Amino acid sequence: MNFMMSFRKYIAPLVFCAQVASSFFDTALQMVVKERCANATDQDSEQKAITNFNMTFNMLLKFMPIVPAILLAKVGDKGYRKVPIVVPLVGYFLSRALLLLDIVLEWPLQVLYAVPVIHGLCGGFASYWAGVMALVSVCSGEEERSVRIMRTELVYGIAGFVGSLASGHLFNLYTVGFKQGGILSSLSVLLYFICLLYAAFILRFDHASALGERQERRESFGIINQEARDKINIALLFVSGILYDIAVAGGMEMLAAYVLKDPLNWGATEVGYGNAAGFVLFITSFLGVKMFTRCSVKDESMIMVGMVSFAVGIYFMAFVTTTPMYFLARSVTLFALIPMPTIRSLLSKQVKGTSYGITFVMLQLSFKLASLVTTPIYTKIYQVTLDTFPGFVFILSSIFTVLSMIPISIVGCRSARQNGYESIQGN
């Protein structure tokens, strides 16, 4: 009984199961799109068809959650922390079921544009992940928060690694009455249903934390933490996060199409392995945070290390022509996932606990709004350079990463100056 009560407090099983399901869906979608676009006259036409579909799909994915995610975040900040997690899971379940129906019934590819619409109207990843981060932040102290958030990212990454490794093999399984990809997609739907049940009926929020939030709400108003009170740092953290997200999201979106063409020309198994390689970074980034924390490295410095890691790795990706070179380029980015959770940790120290939800959602939505502009730009640049230098978009991502390092370096200098001043005052 005590074990069950303790188990119900953990968000990790939910994060793990949901990410395995997401990995299954990502591989299934990527291969279904490739198969439906395979009747193009040549490879360039196929690549343009794939990237045009991905562009529209991703823009819908980023635009639709804006209003629902804000509304759900406000509900979460009133003390109903599970709502911003449960409602998006309903959207995940329904939208993934639509892909399964599309595979089984062989509907047109354009039907899949409804997937991000359904997903977004329920808050999407912006609400789900912000809800998870808010729950973790509320239940942890400032000193341990960076590690706790990174630990949650680690669970996410391990799940993605396991799911991606299995997804390529599961996609190729089919029966007489079940088409290729049907088994993989149905497993994704089943896992999301389990996640929904766990979040709605098993997961229990720490009521002590909720009482603390209500007390804080009664004692003060507004968003900014009166002890931190540094709006400039908050703005700089947002700018750095947005620029880095543009670099990572833009590069990864184009990479999904890049690996399907010559000279790599991957199939379902290789796509699964490639996605798994991306999730290994969650493990190496977590180990990096643990190591840097023990060495008393500041959060701002850890973010810079992660950004340098990604900038070098994605630059190398521009010249990849073989599968071993791809995995070598991936290995260079081993600390690339440190920046985002650490930026969230720094932001949480600048705002009140009663505003974690809306702060994290605004950060996620700022990423999505920025990518509404950059996604079509990345897509068009990739299509224009397809015959000359298709890896140019990865160099562009490297440039954006270098730019994102400027605001973080300013935050680090400001923090060092403030700490030095406080030390003198203390003396």
Summary of the structure (lengths in Angstrom):
residues: 427
radius of gyration: 21.5
end to end distance: 52.5
largest distance: 78.4
contacts: 1548
relative contact order: 0.15
helix: 80%
strand: 1%
